[in-house]
Amino acid sequence: MKKFYAFAAAAICALAANAQNGAPLYATGAGPAFDPAWAPESPAQFEYANGEYTLKLEGLTQFKISTAMGDWDTFNGGALCVEGGAKLESGVEATLVAGDANIATAGSATYTVTISGDLTKIKAVADGEVNTKFPDVYVRGDMNGWGVDDAWKMEVVTPEKVFKLTVPEPIAVGTGFKFADDAWNDVNCGGDGNAIDADVETQVFNGGNPANITLTEEFEGTIFLNLDLDGEQYVVFATDENSTPDWGMSGVANVDTDNNVAPKYFNLQGVQVANPENGLYIVVKGDKASKVLVK
């Protein structure tokens, strides 16, 4: 009798441990992979066979997976994300953990996403070339209905890193906004929930659906965004030239913007060069940047 109970208990534990195997698993996200996009109440569903889940997704860049569908609270309650927030490289297996952060790929492509039956491992294999082109970045928020508005499109200052925008109209106190691309794919950059002061370097956060940014006072001036997707992100809401950041690749400092300021040279990868020679460089002087050919 004791052996029977022991066997029964072991069987129950085994069933509990493998309960997810074959149970529904859902995905929603951005881009052509999902129609509609970011719809937790009508997500795509993985197929289950031979101990693993599989789903092929076109133009995949960012998505979320969950064992539950419904409103966002329900979906996020069963969500899983990549441990450490790393991007999925094609063909490289990553570890899944509980969490509702977005899952990002290394670039847009058609991927076959495979997840182990116990929901501990994920792998995305690209079918063809992965498009890693950096997207346009916009200020999107209450001031423009959270849409893509060319008046709020940020200008590239250094390749794939520093962006700026002189705001077309003042941003009022309490206005919520983020920095994002047109599909909220690679760029979804927000704050930590605290209002930001002007003329102060402040860290912001890309990915994982951060809080909306708000300001402590009405702002009229130029926004500078240091958007290092492989590192940390910072913003400065500069009200005059004395608070213009000089970022390059080595941090932030206030600079004198008169004509006596020495120019700084960067190669096309954004790395500062002390003694440029024989090539095309980006020259930054004050808050202005231009390309020059050095011979």
Secondary structure as the mmCIF struct_conf table of DSSP 4:
data_model
#
loop_
_struct_conf.conf_type_id
_struct_conf.id
_struct_conf.beg_label_comp_id
_struct_conf.beg_label_asym_id
_struct_conf.beg_label_seq_id
_struct_conf.end_label_comp_id
_struct_conf.end_label_asym_id
_struct_conf.end_label_seq_id
HELX_RH_AL_P HELX_RH_AL_P1 LYS A 2 ALA A 17
TURN_TY1_P TURN_TY1_P1 ASN A 18 GLY A 22
BEND BEND1 ALA A 23 ALA A 23
STRN STRN1 TYR A 26 GLY A 29
BEND BEND2 ALA A 30 GLY A 31
TURN_TY1_P TURN_TY1_P2 PRO A 32 ALA A 33
BEND BEND3 PHE A 34 PRO A 36
TURN_TY1_P TURN_TY1_P3 ALA A 37 TRP A 38
TURN_TY1_P TURN_TY1_P4 PRO A 40 GLU A 41
BEND BEND4 SER A 42 SER A 42
STRN STRN2 ALA A 44 GLN A 45
STRN STRN3 GLU A 47 ALA A 49
TURN_TY1_P TURN_TY1_P5 ASN A 50 GLY A 51
STRN STRN4 GLU A 52 SER A 66
BEND BEND5 THR A 67 THR A 67
BEND BEND6 GLY A 70 ASP A 71
HELX_RH_AL_P HELX_RH_AL_P2 TRP A 72 GLY A 77
TURN_TY1_P TURN_TY1_P6 GLY A 78 GLY A 78
STRN STRN5 ALA A 79 VAL A 82
HELX_RH_3T_P HELX_RH_3T_P1 GLU A 83 GLY A 85
STRN STRN6 LEU A 88 LEU A 88
TURN_TY1_P TURN_TY1_P7 SER A 90 GLY A 91
STRN STRN7 ALA A 94 ALA A 98
STRN STRN8 ILE A 103 SER A 116
TURN_TY1_P TURN_TY1_P8 GLY A 117 ASP A 118
BEND BEND7 LEU A 119 LEU A 119
STRN STRN9 LYS A 121 ALA A 126
BEND BEND8 ASP A 127 GLY A 128
STRN STRN10 ASN A 131 ASN A 131
HELX_LH_PP_P HELX_LH_PP_P1 LYS A 133 ASP A 136
STRN STRN11 TYR A 138 GLY A 141
HELX_RH_3T_P HELX_RH_3T_P2 ASP A 142 ASN A 144
TURN_TY1_P TURN_TY1_P9 GLY A 145 TRP A 146
BEND BEND9 GLY A 147 GLY A 147
HELX_RH_3T_P HELX_RH_3T_P3 ASP A 150 TRP A 152
STRN STRN12 LYS A 153 LYS A 153
HELX_LH_PP_P HELX_LH_PP_P2 MET A 154 MET A 154
STRN STRN13 GLU A 155 THR A 158
TURN_TY1_P TURN_TY1_P10 PRO A 159 LYS A 161
STRN STRN14 VAL A 162 THR A 166
BEND BEND10 PRO A 168 GLU A 169
HELX_LH_PP_P HELX_LH_PP_P3 PRO A 170 PRO A 170
STRN STRN15 ILE A 171 ILE A 171
HELX_LH_PP_P HELX_LH_PP_P4 ALA A 172 ALA A 172
TURN_TY1_P TURN_TY1_P11 VAL A 173 GLY A 174
STRN STRN16 PHE A 177 ALA A 180
TURN_TY1_P TURN_TY1_P12 ASP A 182 ALA A 183
BEND BEND11 TRP A 184 ASP A 186
STRN STRN17 ASN A 188 GLY A 190
STRN STRN18 GLY A 191 GLY A 191
BEND BEND12 GLY A 193 ASN A 194
HELX_LH_PP_P HELX_LH_PP_P5 ALA A 195 ALA A 195
STRN STRN19 ILE A 196 ILE A 196
HELX_LH_PP_P HELX_LH_PP_P6 ASP A 197 ASP A 197
TURN_TY1_P TURN_TY1_P13 ALA A 198 ASP A 199
BEND BEND13 VAL A 200 VAL A 200
STRN STRN20 THR A 202 ASN A 206
BEND BEND14 GLY A 207 GLY A 208
HELX_LH_PP_P HELX_LH_PP_P7 PRO A 210 PRO A 210
STRN STRN21 ALA A 211 ALA A 211
HELX_LH_PP_P HELX_LH_PP_P8 ASN A 212 ASN A 212
STRN STRN22 ILE A 213 ILE A 213
STRN STRN23 LEU A 215 LEU A 215
BEND BEND15 THR A 216 GLU A 217
STRN STRN24 PHE A 219 PHE A 219
BEND BEND16 GLY A 221 GLY A 221
STRN STRN25 THR A 222 LEU A 227
TURN_TY1_P TURN_TY1_P14 LEU A 229 ASP A 230
BEND BEND17 GLY A 231 GLY A 231
STRN STRN26 GLN A 233 ALA A 238
BEND BEND18 THR A 239 ASP A 240
HELX_RH_3T_P HELX_RH_3T_P4 GLU A 241 SER A 243
STRN STRN27 PRO A 245 PRO A 245
TURN_TY1_P TURN_TY1_P15 GLY A 248 MET A 249
BEND BEND19 SER A 250 SER A 250
STRN STRN28 ASN A 254 ASN A 254
BEND BEND20 ASP A 258 ASP A 258
TURN_TY1_P TURN_TY1_P16 ASN A 259 ASN A 260
BEND BEND21 VAL A 261 VAL A 261
HELX_LH_PP_P HELX_LH_PP_P9 ALA A 262 PRO A 263
STRN STRN29 LYS A 264 PHE A 266
TURN_TY1_P TURN_TY1_P17 LEU A 268 GLN A 269
BEND BEND22 GLY A 270 GLY A 270
STRN STRN30 GLN A 272 VAL A 273
BEND BEND23 ALA A 274 ASN A 275
BEND BEND24 ASN A 278 ASN A 278
STRN STRN31 GLY A 279 LYS A 285
TURN_TY1_P TURN_TY1_P18 GLY A 286 ASP A 287
STRN STRN32 LYS A 288 VAL A 294
#
